[in-house]
Amino acid sequence: MNQGIDKYVAQAIVEIAVFLEFSGDDVINQDSAMNAFEQLASTLQKSDLKTKLCLREDFLSISKGYAGEQMIFVENLADALGLGGG
């Protein structure tokens, strides 16, 4: 992990994103999950470039703790959230 973002903040973002993406209809309404994910993305997109780059790096590191589809999702989370760094 880098020194730009507290590792627990990055981990919390990953955990909520994984929950929203992989929880079934019996846990959360999928439209509500999508709305929450879009709101998370919108807020994070307002971050400065350094924060976006740090989150991108952290998400890649955190993804190693997941397997299968969840690992791939976390590896690509920065792009899904629109944190292209610019």
MODELLER restraints for C-alpha pairs under 7 A, 6 or more apart:
rsr = mdl.restraints
at = mdl.atoms
rsr.add(forms.Gaussian(group=physical.xy_distance, feature=features.Distance(at['CA:1:A'], at['CA:7:A']), mean=6.75, stdev=0.5))
rsr.add(forms.Gaussian(group=physical.xy_distance, feature=features.Distance(at['CA:1:A'], at['CA:58:A']), mean=5.50, stdev=0.5))
rsr.add(forms.Gaussian(group=physical.xy_distance, feature=features.Distance(at['CA:1:A'], at['CA:61:A']), mean=6.64, stdev=0.5))
rsr.add(forms.Gaussian(group=physical.xy_distance, feature=features.Distance(at['CA:2:A'], at['CA:54:A']), mean=6.55, stdev=0.5))
rsr.add(forms.Gaussian(group=physical.xy_distance, feature=features.Distance(at['CA:2:A'], at['CA:58:A']), mean=6.94, stdev=0.5))
rsr.add(forms.Gaussian(group=physical.xy_distance, feature=features.Distance(at['CA:4:A'], at['CA:51:A']), mean=6.73, stdev=0.5))
rsr.add(forms.Gaussian(group=physical.xy_distance, feature=features.Distance(at['CA:4:A'], at['CA:54:A']), mean=5.86, stdev=0.5))
rsr.add(forms.Gaussian(group=physical.xy_distance, feature=features.Distance(at['CA:5:A'], at['CA:54:A']), mean=6.39, stdev=0.5))
rsr.add(forms.Gaussian(group=physical.xy_distance, feature=features.Distance(at['CA:10:A'], at['CA:55:A']), mean=6.44, stdev=0.5))
rsr.add(forms.Gaussian(group=physical.xy_distance, feature=features.Distance(at['CA:10:A'], at['CA:58:A']), mean=6.50, stdev=0.5))
rsr.add(forms.Gaussian(group=physical.xy_distance, feature=features.Distance(at['CA:14:A'], at['CA:74:A']), mean=6.85, stdev=0.5))
rsr.add(forms.Gaussian(group=physical.xy_distance, feature=features.Distance(at['CA:17:A'], at['CA:37:A']), mean=6.76, stdev=0.5))
rsr.add(forms.Gaussian(group=physical.xy_distance, feature=features.Distance(at['CA:20:A'], at['CA:33:A']), mean=5.18, stdev=0.5))
rsr.add(forms.Gaussian(group=physical.xy_distance, feature=features.Distance(at['CA:20:A'], at['CA:37:A']), mean=6.91, stdev=0.5))
rsr.add(forms.Gaussian(group=physical.xy_distance, feature=features.Distance(at['CA:41:A'], at['CA:81:A']), mean=4.57, stdev=0.5))
rsr.add(forms.Gaussian(group=physical.xy_distance, feature=features.Distance(at['CA:41:A'], at['CA:82:A']), mean=6.53, stdev=0.5))
rsr.add(forms.Gaussian(group=physical.xy_distance, feature=features.Distance(at['CA:45:A'], at['CA:82:A']), mean=6.40, stdev=0.5))
rsr.add(forms.Gaussian(group=physical.xy_distance, feature=features.Distance(at['CA:45:A'], at['CA:83:A']), mean=5.98, stdev=0.5))
rsr.add(forms.Gaussian(group=physical.xy_distance, feature=features.Distance(at['CA:49:A'], at['CA:85:A']), mean=5.45, stdev=0.5))
rsr.add(forms.Gaussian(group=physical.xy_distance, feature=features.Distance(at['CA:49:A'], at['CA:86:A']), mean=6.19, stdev=0.5))
rsr.add(forms.Gaussian(group=physical.xy_distance, feature=features.Distance(at['CA:52:A'], at['CA:83:A']), mean=5.58, stdev=0.5))
rsr.add(forms.Gaussian(group=physical.xy_distance, feature=features.Distance(at['CA:52:A'], at['CA:85:A']), mean=5.36, stdev=0.5))
rsr.add(forms.Gaussian(group=physical.xy_distance, feature=features.Distance(at['CA:53:A'], at['CA:85:A']), mean=5.61, stdev=0.5))
rsr.add(forms.Gaussian(group=physical.xy_distance, feature=features.Distance(at['CA:56:A'], at['CA:78:A']), mean=5.30, stdev=0.5))
rsr.add(forms.Gaussian(group=physical.xy_distance, feature=features.Distance(at['CA:59:A'], at['CA:74:A']), mean=6.16, stdev=0.5))
rsr.add(forms.Gaussian(group=physical.xy_distance, feature=features.Distance(at['CA:59:A'], at['CA:75:A']), mean=6.24, stdev=0.5))
rsr.add(forms.Gaussian(group=physical.xy_distance, feature=features.Distance(at['CA:59:A'], at['CA:77:A']), mean=6.91, stdev=0.5))
rsr.add(forms.Gaussian(group=physical.xy_distance, feature=features.Distance(at['CA:60:A'], at['CA:74:A']), mean=6.96, stdev=0.5))
rsr.add(forms.Gaussian(group=physical.xy_distance, feature=features.Distance(at['CA:60:A'], at['CA:75:A']), mean=5.05, stdev=0.5))
rsr.add(forms.Gaussian(group=physical.xy_distance, feature=features.Distance(at['CA:63:A'], at['CA:71:A']), mean=5.05, stdev=0.5))
rsr.add(forms.Gaussian(group=physical.xy_distance, feature=features.Distance(at['CA:63:A'], at['CA:74:A']), mean=5.15, stdev=0.5))
rsr.add(forms.Gaussian(group=physical.xy_distance, feature=features.Distance(at['CA:63:A'], at['CA:75:A']), mean=5.53, stdev=0.5))
rsr.add(forms.Gaussian(group=physical.xy_distance, feature=features.Distance(at['CA:64:A'], at['CA:71:A']), mean=6.71, stdev=0.5))
rsr.add(forms.Gaussian(group=physical.xy_distance, feature=features.Distance(at['CA:78:A'], at['CA:84:A']), mean=6.94, stdev=0.5))
